[in-house]
């Protein structure tokens, strides 16, 4: 039994590495999962880049050398919660979750 012990350990190691090469996280049979993950990440990256472009445009208009009064006024109103006296403000209440008591008027 002693002369076969190192050979058995080596054979088990080869089998383990072979199984991992086929079915592991980066194995040959998990390529479609990696491709699907890549597609999701690329879509996420495209969304983030679009947000970045939008923010860069907004920042460009808020700089002192090219200040947009409309954008500045819009941001100030949104942050402070104010509205112009000439604006029409329509208040919408939050939807009532099912099972919750109705709010009193």
URNOR-V376777 format. One record per backbone hydrogen bond with DSSP energy under -0.5 kcal/mol. NH is the residue of the N-H (numbers start at 1). CO is the residue of the C=O. If there is no record, write none. Layout:
NH|CO / NH|CO
This chain:
4|1 / 5|1 / 5|2 / 6|2 / 8|4 / 9|5 / 10|6 / 11|7 / 12|8 / 13|9 / 14|10 / 15|11 / 16|12 / 17|13 / 18|14 / 19|15 / 20|16 / 21|17 / 22|18 / 23|19 / 24|20 / 27|24 / 28|21 / 29|22 / 30|27 / 31|28 / 34|30 / 35|31 / 36|32 / 37|33 / 38|34 / 39|35 / 40|36 / 41|37 / 42|38 / 43|39 / 44|40 / 45|41 / 46|42 / 47|43 / 48|44 / 49|45 / 50|46 / 51|47 / 52|48 / 53|49 / 54|50 / 55|51 / 56|52 / 57|53 / 58|54 / 59|55 / 60|56 / 61|57 / 62|58 / 62|59 / 63|59 / 63|60 / 66|63 / 67|64 / 68|61 / 69|67 / 72|68 / 73|69 / 74|70 / 75|71 / 76|72 / 77|73 / 78|74 / 79|75 / 80|76 / 81|77 / 82|77 / 87|84 / 89|87 / 90|88 / 91|89 / 100|97
